[in-house]
């Protein structure tokens, strides 16, 4: 039987593991797609249309918002970013899931737009000290940037109760296993299997001819 694809929202403070878990999910199930955002910022060297972003000018982006073609959007440092609706709906109809690596504000907008098609998971660090250690161990950010990320993490963590599931990422492999269980359970929900009613009717028809 076919099933209707779902939208999986993963959120966490920077360093808690959502991006790593997103990549692990798509390695585990290559039919899953990562949501590609649209943006008004210009492409950087090496970026391709439809791979890193859908690049749009501000007027076209604002028209998409007005026409309901964005699941969520926000302005960051003078540029607009958002999640186009059309690719997500195409994936859903084909029975493929879409992963959103997104903050709580974007997640709330997507929930309002898609409601029963969304499952949201918040990833917590095992401790604040461990969160800071992970950010420092990346070797990618200056102390000032790390301090900014740590300051922002307190606000992000305060929204944990707005999610369907919350996982504490103290062991990456164990967290990934729990995430797979959540996804597999959501896929098997009765309302995600549009062919189920016809299948049961067929069973009843078999009873009628016995």
Secondary structure, DSSP 8 states (H G I E B T S, - for coil): ------EEEEEESTTSSHHHHHHHHHHH-TT-EE--EEESS---TT--BTTTBEE--HHHHHHHHHTT-EEEEEEETTEEEEEEHHHHHHHHHTT--EEEE--HHHHHHHHHHHGGGEEEEEEEES-HHHHHHHHHHH--S-HHHHHHHHHHHHHHHTTGGGSSEEEEESSHHHHHHHHHHHHHHHHT-GGG-TTHHHHHHHHHHHHHT-
